[in-house]
Amino acid sequence: MFPGMNPRAMEQAMRKMGIVQVDIPATEVLIRTKDKDYIFVNPQVAKVNMMGQDTYQVVGKAVERARIQEIEISQDDINTVVEQANTDAETAKKTLKETKGDIAAAILKLQN
């Protein structure tokens, strides 16, 4: 943390300030966001507790991967769109996926 400072002295100083750090032997860390995954393989992970608040520090090289979100469409939703838009189940399901499961938007799209 501070160059040239004895690690043991640093630990004691942190402890006096109420800061406790514990290394976690992680093999992989995954951080998921709305549109991406960040994957750290063999990272250095430290858990720092300061005044009752836990903070995790991850150090390592991240690999980014785009997320493909598959929306689950229930049979009830498909049936509703089929009845309201007077269409077949396959078209209803496809339109529900296009509208991200929004039943009203799917019905309106098929009616126009």
Secondary structure, DSSP 8 states (H G I E B T S, - for coil): --TT--HHHHHHHHHHTTEEEEEE--SEEEEE-SSEEEEEES-EEEEEEETTEEEEEEES-EEEEE--------HHHHHHHHHHHT--HHHHHHHHHHTTT-HHHHHHHHH-
